[in-house]
């Protein structure tokens, strides 16, 4: 006759042996173990020391690093029984409910983990909210996270055919306000609604061409609706050149008319920039008329009325609309005459320079400026190549000055090259 084992194979509960005395002790020990492991519940798995006033029958999962009466019992189930601690070793397959986490755990032979209890396919799933026949997956929370498992991650929304919808709908108090996706066709569309009933195709990208349409973009080169995005197709008539539209100019030299072909809405927006090439330079203050608008005064970049010759014919003039006027700017104008070289800036600065030789040792030499000043600031003279000579300027006017070269003894010197620079304004 085989020998009867002392404990059961799975739960290690003690068996009553033949002719055993005090059979009730063994029987009660087996019942005690069953009372613990059947419908096993754990108060917590985070305490690192035994509670001060544990209740008999309570169980705890001892964490790593626990102290007190739990030292060295990491991973064991601590049972409080008869005012003492007993420790049970969990076996693979045990299930335990962790009460303070409201979570069911599964022991896999090494670690406790959340069991995989869901089937591969479920009819519906609600997380913190109820799912229904339409919304078969429903999630309630501050955020939802979809992340990669090693590299990429795609969220796929598939529809049955071209005429169906695959989209993301954004709601306010359960009423639609914005939608993006494939809505009734294969064009990618962003829709908006103020009431959840009337919808606008704000932006639509054609599935075949990729080109944009919708209320958020311009409908023509003449579309001046505020807030719309300018399409390249519409801007072809509006932006014929970079960085600003180059337009045709007619009219007289002091009353110019520009034709943009864009029919800009009135009032003209500040910051609108155009450029033109005039056939004749202005002879006095000037006005500018855009398309069929009003004639507006032109000013320089400093805000002054245009001086004669400000509008050039050899290069484009830039015009920017600001506060009911046209601010005209021009490239730096350079030139030369027999008297030297000059440059005129749009801000009114005029600089002239030349290398001239003294013509006499008894009288000053006259330098007629290559361009006349409206106001002369100063003239600088520097003797060249002969360190023992000094140069001076005298009798300077807006159109000319006199200069001399001197020896170290104070004698006027003839034939000395002198570099001359004059600075001032031309308007």
Secondary structure per residue as TSV (DSSP state, phi and psi in degrees):
chain	resnum	aa	ss	phi	psi
A	1	X	-	360.0	126.2
A	2	X	-	-64.1	152.9
A	3	X	-	-77.1	132.7
A	4	X	-	-75.3	124.6
A	5	X	-	-63.0	158.1
A	6	X	S	-83.4	-27.0
A	7	X	B	-132.4	160.6
A	8	X	-	-74.8	155.5
A	9	X	T	-70.2	-33.4
A	10	X	T	-95.6	-51.1
A	11	X	T	-102.7	-0.3
A	12	X	-	57.0	37.8
A	13	X	-	-82.5	141.8
A	14	X	B	-71.6	137.8
A	15	X	-	-92.2	149.1
A	16	X	-	-77.4	124.1
A	17	X	-	-87.6	155.3
A	18	X	T	-57.6	139.7
A	19	X	T	57.5	23.5
A	20	X	-	-75.9	137.2
A	21	X	S	-82.7	155.4
A	22	X	S	52.2	52.3
A	23	X	H	-58.8	-27.3
A	24	X	H	-64.1	-27.7
A	25	X	H	-65.5	-48.1
A	26	X	H	-64.1	-42.7
A	27	X	H	-62.3	-44.8
A	28	X	H	-65.5	-34.9
A	29	X	H	-64.5	-41.0
A	30	X	H	-63.8	-42.1
A	31	X	H	-62.8	-37.7
A	32	X	H	-61.9	-42.2
A	33	X	H	-66.2	-41.8
A	34	X	H	-61.2	-38.8
A	35	X	H	-61.5	-28.5
A	36	X	H	-84.5	-51.7
A	37	X	H	-85.9	-22.1
A	38	X	T	-83.2	127.9
A	39	X	T	57.4	48.7
A	40	X	-	-63.8	127.7
A	41	X	E	-129.5	138.6
A	42	X	E	-113.3	131.3
A	43	X	S	-61.5	-45.1
A	44	X	-	-165.1	168.5
A	45	X	S	-127.8	18.6
A	46	X	-	-114.9	-10.9
A	47	X	-	-69.5	132.5
A	48	X	S	-102.0	5.8
A	49	X	S	-151.1	148.0
A	50	X	-	-58.3	144.3
A	51	X	-	-64.7	155.4
A	52	X	T	-71.3	-36.5
A	53	X	T	-129.9	68.0
A	54	X	-	-71.4	149.7
A	55	X	-	-90.7	140.9
A	56	X	T	-60.8	136.9
A	57	X	T	93.7	-9.2
A	58	X	-	-81.3	146.4
A	59	X	E	-123.5	146.4
A	60	X	E	-135.6	143.4
A	61	X	E	-90.9	120.2
A	62	X	-	-79.9	121.4
A	63	X	-	-82.9	168.4
A	64	X	T	-64.0	136.1
A	65	X	T	88.2	9.2
A	66	X	-	-68.4	149.5
A	67	X	-	-119.9	-166.4
A	68	X	G	65.2	-137.6
A	69	X	G	-70.5	-7.4
A	70	X	G	-99.1	6.3
A	71	X	T	-57.5	131.2
A	72	X	T	78.1	8.0
A	73	X	-	-110.2	21.7
A	74	X	T	-55.9	132.1
A	75	X	T	89.3	-9.9
A	76	X	S	-87.6	160.9
A	77	X	E	-96.6	118.1
A	78	X	E	-89.8	117.1
A	79	X	E	-105.3	126.9
A	80	X	E	-92.1	116.0
A	81	X	E	-146.1	131.5
A	82	X	T	53.9	41.6
A	83	X	T	59.4	29.7
A	84	X	E	-143.7	163.8
A	85	X	E	-97.6	132.8
A	86	X	E	-123.1	148.8
A	87	X	E	-122.6	128.9
A	88	X	E	-112.1	139.5
A	89	X	-	-91.6	118.0
A	90	X	-	-68.2	152.1
A	91	X	-	-117.8	154.4
A	92	X	T	-55.1	130.7
A	93	X	T	103.4	-11.6
A	94	X	-	-66.6	143.8
A	95	X	E	-113.9	141.5
A	96	X	E	-142.6	139.3
A	97	X	E	-95.7	121.2
A	98	X	E	-90.7	111.4
A	99	X	T	-68.4	-42.1
A	100	X	T	-74.4	-11.1
A	101	X	T	-107.6	-9.6
A	102	X	T	52.6	48.5
A	103	X	E	-137.6	139.1
A	104	X	E	-93.3	131.2
A	105	X	E	-118.4	154.7
A	106	X	E	-125.8	132.0
A	107	X	E	-95.1	118.4
A	108	X	-	-93.9	11.8
A	109	X	S	103.2	-18.8
A	110	X	S	-128.3	-48.8
A	111	X	-	-130.3	158.2
A	112	X	E	-89.7	130.1
A	113	X	E	-145.2	167.1
A	114	X	-	-71.8	127.4
A	115	X	-	-73.4	150.5
A	116	X	-	-86.5	92.7
A	117	X	-	-105.3	-8.9
A	118	X	S	-83.5	141.9
A	119	X	-	-71.8	169.7
A	120	X	S	-63.4	-32.6
A	121	X	-	-129.8	128.7
A	122	X	-	-123.9	151.8
A	123	X	S	-68.6	-38.1
A	124	X	-	-160.2	157.2
A	125	X	E	-144.4	124.5
A	126	X	E	-116.8	128.0
A	127	X	E	-111.3	108.5
A	128	X	S	64.5	12.2
A	129	X	S	-160.4	173.4
A	130	X	-	-94.9	134.6
A	131	X	-	-88.7	158.0
A	132	X	-	-139.5	-173.8
A	133	X	S	-64.8	-28.2
A	134	X	S	-89.1	-51.7
A	135	X	-	-95.7	80.3
A	136	X	S	-71.7	-21.9
A	137	X	E	-117.7	120.5
A	138	X	E	-131.8	132.0
A	139	X	E	-129.1	130.9
A	140	X	-	-117.9	121.6
A	141	X	S	178.4	173.1
A	142	X	S	-71.0	-25.9
A	143	X	-	-162.1	160.8
A	144	X	-	-128.2	139.0
A	145	X	-	-120.6	128.9
A	146	X	-	-121.9	119.0
A	147	X	-	-130.3	171.7
A	148	X	-	-76.7	161.2
A	149	X	S	-122.0	65.1
A	150	X	S	117.4	-39.5
A	151	X	S	-150.6	-97.2
A	152	X	-	-87.1	169.4
A	153	X	-	-151.6	126.9
A	154	X	-	-122.5	140.9
A	155	X	-	-105.0	122.0
A	156	X	-	-111.7	129.6
A	157	X	-	-121.1	110.7
A	158	X	-	-109.5	141.5
A	159	X	-	-119.6	165.5
A	160	X	S	-76.4	-30.2
A	161	X	S	-167.0	178.8
A	162	X	T	-57.4	-42.2
A	163	X	T	-78.9	-6.5
A	164	X	S	-89.8	-177.3
A	165	X	E	-121.6	135.9
A	166	X	E	-133.2	103.6
A	167	X	E	-152.0	170.4
A	168	X	E	-109.0	126.6
A	169	X	E	-110.9	127.3
A	170	X	E	-107.1	126.1
A	171	X	E	-118.1	156.7
A	172	X	E	-126.0	113.9
A	173	X	T	53.8	45.5
A	174	X	T	67.6	16.5
A	175	X	E	-118.7	129.5
A	176	X	E	-63.3	137.3
A	177	X	E	-126.4	-25.9
A	178	X	E	-152.9	146.9
A	179	X	E	-144.8	140.7
A	180	X	E	-139.5	138.4
A	181	X	E	145.3	-152.0
A	182	X	E	-101.3	97.8
A	183	X	E	-106.6	91.7
A	184	X	S	82.0	-2.2
A	185	X	S	-158.5	-172.1
A	186	X	S	-100.4	8.0
A	187	X	S	-80.0	139.7
A	188	X	E	-79.3	122.3
A	189	X	E	-128.8	140.0
A	190	X	E	-111.5	118.5
A	191	X	E	-110.5	153.8
A	192	X	E	-134.6	153.8
A	193	X	E	-149.1	141.6
A	194	X	S	-91.6	-17.7
A	195	X	S	-134.2	0.4
A	196	X	S	82.7	-1.9
A	197	X	S	-114.5	-51.1
A	198	X	S	-93.4	125.6
A	199	X	E	-119.6	143.7
A	200	X	E	-116.7	135.8
A	201	X	E	-78.9	91.1
A	202	X	E	-67.2	-43.9
A	203	X	E	-143.7	130.4
A	204	X	E	-133.8	124.2
A	205	X	E	-106.4	115.6
A	206	X	-	-61.9	130.3
A	207	X	T	-63.9	-31.0
A	208	X	T	-84.8	-44.3
A	209	X	T	-101.2	-23.0
A	210	X	-	79.1	2.5
A	211	X	-	-80.1	154.9
A	212	X	E	-94.6	146.4
A	213	X	E	-145.5	-175.0
A	214	X	S	110.5	172.2
A	215	X	T	-70.9	-16.2
A	216	X	T	-81.3	-9.1
A	217	X	B	-118.6	160.4
A	218	X	-	-65.2	149.9
A	219	X	S	-100.8	-12.9
A	220	X	S	-166.6	171.8
A	221	X	T	-66.9	-19.2
A	222	X	T	-94.7	1.2
A	223	X	-	-74.0	112.4
A	224	X	-	-108.8	21.4
A	225	X	-	-62.6	125.5
A	226	X	T	-63.0	138.5
A	227	X	T	92.1	-11.2
A	228	X	-	-80.7	149.2
A	229	X	B	-85.7	139.1
A	230	X	-	-83.4	118.8
A	231	X	-	-79.0	148.0
A	232	X	H	-60.5	-39.4
A	233	X	H	-60.8	-39.8
A	234	X	H	-75.5	-31.7
A	235	X	H	-75.6	-9.6
A	236	X	T	-59.9	-38.0
A	237	X	T	-82.6	-14.6
A	238	X	T	-99.9	-33.2
A	239	X	-	-121.6	75.1
A	240	X	S	-73.1	-16.3
A	241	X	S	-150.5	161.1
A	242	X	S	-113.2	142.4
A	243	X	S	-90.8	-2.8
A	244	X	S	-144.9	163.2
A	245	X	E	-66.2	127.1
A	246	X	E	-94.6	121.9
A	247	X	-	-119.8	160.1
A	248	X	E	-78.5	148.4
A	249	X	E	-126.5	137.1
A	250	X	E	-134.5	-166.2
A	251	X	E	88.2	-165.5
A	252	X	E	-96.9	173.8
A	253	X	T	-64.8	-25.6
A	254	X	T	-109.7	3.3
A	255	X	E	-144.0	82.6
A	256	X	E	-87.3	147.4
A	257	X	E	-123.5	126.5
A	258	X	E	-107.8	140.0
A	259	X	E	-119.6	104.9
A	260	X	-	-87.4	-26.2
A	261	X	S	76.8	4.2
A	262	X	S	-105.0	-11.5
A	263	X	-	52.2	63.2
A	264	X	-	-63.3	140.5
A	265	X	-	-72.3	151.3
A	266	X	S	-95.6	144.8
A	267	X	S	-74.9	154.5
A	268	X	-	-63.4	138.5
A	269	X	-	-72.5	138.3
A	270	X	T	-63.8	141.3
A	271	X	T	96.6	-10.3
A	272	X	-	-62.6	128.1
A	273	X	E	-121.6	135.4
A	274	X	E	-132.3	166.7
A	275	X	E	-143.2	149.9
A	276	X	E	-148.6	160.0
A	277	X	-	-115.5	110.0
A	278	X	-	-77.6	148.7
A	279	X	S	-86.3	-20.7
A	280	X	S	-142.7	143.1
A	281	X	-	-77.2	147.8
A	282	X	-	-68.5	150.8
A	283	X	S	-109.0	-7.0
A	284	X	S	-161.9	-168.4
A	285	X	-	-55.7	148.9
A	286	X	-	-133.3	160.7
A	287	X	E	-120.8	162.6
A	288	X	E	-137.9	133.0
A	289	X	E	-117.5	125.7
A	290	X	E	-101.1	123.2
A	291	X	T	52.4	-121.2
A	292	X	T	-105.5	21.9
A	293	X	S	-82.5	-166.1
A	294	X	-	-82.5	153.9
A	295	X	E	-78.0	117.6
A	296	X	E	-112.0	146.3
A	297	X	E	-68.0	149.6
A	298	X	E	-103.4	140.3
A	299	X	E	-130.7	163.8
A	300	X	-	-80.0	178.5
A	301	X	T	-66.5	-16.0
A	302	X	T	-93.9	-2.7
A	303	X	S	91.9	1.7
A	304	X	-	-83.5	155.3
A	305	X	B	-61.9	150.1
A	306	X	-	-63.5	128.9
A	307	X	-	-79.4	160.9
A	308	X	T	-58.3	135.4
A	309	X	T	85.5	3.3
A	310	X	-	-67.9	-41.3
A	311	X	S	-79.8	121.9
A	312	X	-	-97.2	157.2
A	313	X	S	-106.9	-10.7
A	314	X	S	-95.2	-3.7
A	315	X	S	-156.2	167.8
A	316	X	-	-71.8	149.6
A	317	X	E	-106.0	133.5
A	318	X	E	-95.7	135.7
A	319	X	E	-124.6	125.7
A	320	X	E	-121.7	126.9
A	321	X	E	-79.2	123.5
A	322	X	E	-143.8	115.5
A	323	X	T	56.3	40.8
A	324	X	T	83.0	8.8
A	325	X	E	-130.6	165.0
A	326	X	E	-108.0	119.6
A	327	X	E	-91.6	115.7
A	328	X	E	-98.4	133.9
A	329	X	E	-124.1	158.0
A	330	X	E	-144.6	154.3
A	331	X	-	-69.4	157.5
A	332	X	-	-58.6	128.1
A	333	X	E	-96.8	124.1
A	334	X	E	-120.4	152.3
A	335	X	E	-167.1	179.4
A	336	X	E	-152.2	152.2
A	337	X	E	-134.3	-174.9
A	338	X	T	-65.3	-17.6
A	339	X	T	-91.1	-6.0
A	340	X	E	139.1	-160.7
A	341	X	E	-117.6	160.7
A	342	X	E	-148.3	161.1
A	343	X	E	-144.2	133.9
A	344	X	E	-113.5	127.4
A	345	X	-	-100.1	157.6
A	346	X	T	-63.8	-26.3
A	347	X	T	-82.6	7.3
A	348	X	S	97.9	-8.5
A	349	X	E	-70.1	133.9
A	350	X	E	-124.5	130.3
A	351	X	E	-129.3	131.6
A	352	X	E	-126.7	151.3
A	353	X	E	-155.3	156.9
A	354	X	E	-164.8	160.5
A	355	X	E	-112.7	111.4
A	356	X	E	-123.4	158.1
A	357	X	E	-109.2	143.7
A	358	X	-	-65.7	142.7
A	359	X	-	-106.7	-2.8
A	360	X	-	-159.3	152.1
A	361	X	S	-101.4	10.8
A	362	X	S	-126.5	-9.1
A	363	X	S	-149.0	157.0
A	364	X	-	-69.5	154.2
A	365	X	E	-98.5	138.9
A	366	X	E	-95.6	133.0
A	367	X	E	-116.2	112.9
A	368	X	E	-84.5	122.4
A	369	X	-	-61.6	143.9
A	370	X	S	-68.6	-15.0
A	371	X	S	-149.8	141.3
A	372	X	-	-84.7	150.1
A	373	X	-	-96.2	149.4
A	374	X	S	-80.0	-36.6
A	375	X	E	-147.4	126.4
A	376	X	E	-94.2	131.4
A	377	X	E	-90.2	-57.1
A	378	X	E	-164.0	161.0
A	379	X	E	-127.3	135.6
A	380	X	E	-118.4	132.6
A	381	X	E	-122.1	136.9
A	382	X	E	-136.2	121.1
A	383	X	E	-66.6	139.0
A	384	X	-	-109.2	137.8
A	385	X	S	76.8	-13.4
A	386	X	-	-130.0	99.9
A	387	X	T	-63.7	-20.7
A	388	X	T	-86.4	5.2
A	389	X	-	-107.2	144.8
A	390	X	E	-116.3	151.4
A	391	X	E	-122.4	142.6
A	392	X	E	-134.3	160.5
A	393	X	E	-123.4	142.7
A	394	X	E	-146.1	163.4
A	395	X	S	51.9	49.3
A	396	X	-	-83.6	133.0
A	397	X	-	-123.8	-174.6
A	398	X	S	-71.4	-10.3
A	399	X	S	-122.9	-15.0
A	400	X	E	-162.5	169.5
A	401	X	E	-151.1	167.7
A	402	X	E	-111.3	146.1
A	403	X	E	-140.4	157.7
A	404	X	E	-140.8	158.9
A	405	X	E	-119.8	143.4
A	406	X	E	-130.8	145.6
A	407	X	-	-82.8	173.1
A	408	X	T	-67.2	-16.6
A	409	X	T	-92.2	1.0
A	410	X	S	88.7	13.7
A	411	X	-	-92.1	140.3
A	412	X	B	-66.7	136.4
A	413	X	-	-113.0	141.9
A	414	X	S	-103.0	146.1
A	415	X	S	77.8	18.3
A	416	X	-	-94.5	130.2
A	417	X	E	-74.7	131.4
A	418	X	E	-127.6	126.8
A	419	X	E	-85.0	126.0
A	420	X	E	-120.4	132.2
A	421	X	E	-134.6	126.5
A	422	X	E	-122.0	139.0
A	423	X	E	-131.0	141.4
A	424	X	E	-176.4	-148.1
A	425	X	E	-125.3	151.8
A	426	X	-	-106.0	-6.1
A	427	X	-	-147.4	360.0
